[in-house]
């Protein structure tokens, strides 16, 4: 499987797709994180009177927890930055996975089909990124991972992708802060 992935990594369309997926997933987390960091609820109105076994009630409970709401926000913000930076994208994908998996499980449990389709695609995108970097991650997972071979192509290694990612991260962060200025 590693040889197959290496052959895919040599194809420029897959390199571009991978960079795009990192930007897209990172942007989604940065966008959602700003609300949590600023202490703003996910829904416009309180859901404290929603049925106890509903997704809106869970989100309201997490919001009211305060510290946990901020913690999730900062974790998403950092994971989004790492993904978008391209340089630390493997670390970003690793941090992203447990957060996205828990979001996916919650949306599956609460049977929210609209959100489930989005979270499913985000989780699949994250799994794709983890597979893309499996040559780096095997050292964490396997007892005898073998020799490390850097499979980063010159095209993917260009600093331009990192600069674009960081600029996107800054732009999204600033825009989201500005658009949420009068919420709360």
Secondary structure, DSSP 8 states (H G I E B T S, - for coil): -HHHHHHHHTSHHHHHHHHHHHHHHHHHHHHHHHHHHTT--SSSS--TTS-TTSHHHHHHHHHHHSHHHHHHHHHHHHHHHHHHHSTTHHHHHHHHHHHHHHHHHHHHHTT-HHHHHHHHHHHHHHHHHHHHTHHHHHHHH-SS---------HHHH-HHHHHHHHHHHHHHHHHHHHHTTT--
